[in-house]
Amino acid sequence: MADMSASGSPFAASQATGRAGVLLIHGGAHAGWCWNRMRVLLDYPSIAIDLPGRERDASITKITTSDFVGAAVRAVEESGWQEVVVVAHSLGGVTACGLAHALPEKVRHLIFVASILPEVGRSLLDLAPSALKPLLSWGYRRAVDRNGAYMLPEKVARYLFCNDLDHAESSDLIERLCAEPPRVIVEPSRFAVPQSIPRTYVRPMHDHALGRSTQNRMIRLLGDVDVVDIDAGHNVMISRPSEIAALVNSVARRRLTDVTGRPPTDAHSAGDVGPRSQTSEERLSAGSWAGADEGLCGDDGSSDVAT
């Protein structure tokens, strides 16, 4: 099994030099280690950031999304990159939107992998499933009030994150999960989706964290977006690393200056590889996703969980 160990540093860098690179932003309860399997397959330098609060003994109560965005901005600025493709998983999509607003001149493309994107003024709790909302609201709001933390129950975490992982992979992942800063979950979002930057949404076909209707809602919010379906669960970068890497490499070739100084290729280059993408209109058309798995309790959008 490929290594998923954490770096123990604010961000794990792979040849993070030169003009251009790929920034990888993890989701809730995860850290930069979740990208390790796919990072070794990337053609460009990459940084897998550890957002604030990943340390087991960290005080996380006062950490906000603004702290997440600030950490992402520092990672890009310290890398020296002038061009960056941002790949954000799940809750990392909120940070990616904030980063794109902060550094619009550097962000060349946003790839949202099973991302949850609350509308401005709404919180992640607003999008929580009705079946779990009382538990999550109690846990995270209590953590804020008591300067504490809230961990997802293991049974819930295994259901959300591990449905296409084997036993050893699942146990390893569960062991690495951490508590998410509670203010990030309960605070209203301040970052709108940047419409001026090209966007791709990766929709895992067997995602237990985000059901079909919630993913489609995110796609509509993104507007003019390419959509890529992958036969995987929520942690697609762990279970299908080669497919995600192929997509990222394809986007990077089109958007970034390469390591030799050669400019990016045309957006419709015949040399593109990776999973086939379609427009949001094509993917949301009737019958385009027949037989796909639902979220926790169905297709009405009320039972999906995002972290």
C-alpha positions, 0 to 999 in steps of 0.5 A: 500500500502506498504511503499516506504519512504526513510530513509534519510541516506546514506544507509538503513540497515536491520540487516547489521551485520554478515559475508554476506549480500545483497547490493541493488543498485537503478537506475537513479532518484530513491533512496534506498526507491525503494527496501523497498517492497522486502527487508522485504522478504529477508532472509539475511541482506541487505543494500539499498544504496542511491547513491550520489546526492539523497538529494533534495538540493544536488549539483550534477553536479560534481558527477561521476560514480566513486563517485557511486562506491566509495559509494558502496565500503564504504557501503560494507566495513562498513558493515563488510561483507566478502561475498555479493550478489549485486542486481542492478536495471537499471542504477545501473548496471554500479555501480555494475560492478565497485564494482565488479572490486573493491572488487572481493574477496567479490562479490559472484554474480551479479543480474542485474534487467532491467539493462543498461550496456554501453560498455567501452568507451560509455555513457548512452546517446549513448544508448538513443532512437533516438526519445528522444536523442536530448531532453536528450542530451540537458538536461543533457549536459546543466546541466553539462555546467551550473552546474545545474540539469535535471529532466525527464519530468513527462509524460516521467517518468510515461511512463517509470516507472509506466505502471504496477503500480496503480494510487496511487503507480504511484503518490507516485513514481513520487513524490519521483523521483530526478534529476540524476547527469548529468555527470553520464549520459554523461561520457564514461563508464570505467567498463567492465562486470566482467566475473569471477563473476556469473551473472543473468539478470532479464528481465521484460516482459513489460518494457517500459524503455528497449525494448526487443532488448536492453535487449537482447543486455545487455544479450549478453554483460554479456556473460555466464548469467542466464536470468529470465523473470518476468511479470512486468514493469521496476520497478519490485521490486515495482510491483512484490517484492515477485518474486524478493525477491524469486530470490535473496533468492535463489541466496543468499542461493547458494552463501553466508554463512548464519547467522548461519555460515553454508556455501553456498549450491551447485549451483544446490541445489534441494532446490532452489526456485524462478522464473525459470532461463535459460541460455542466449542461451536459452532465446535468441533463436528464439521465446522465447519471442513472444508477449512481449512488446517493448520499446518506439517505436519498436524492433530495439533498437533505442527507449529504454530509461534507467535510 
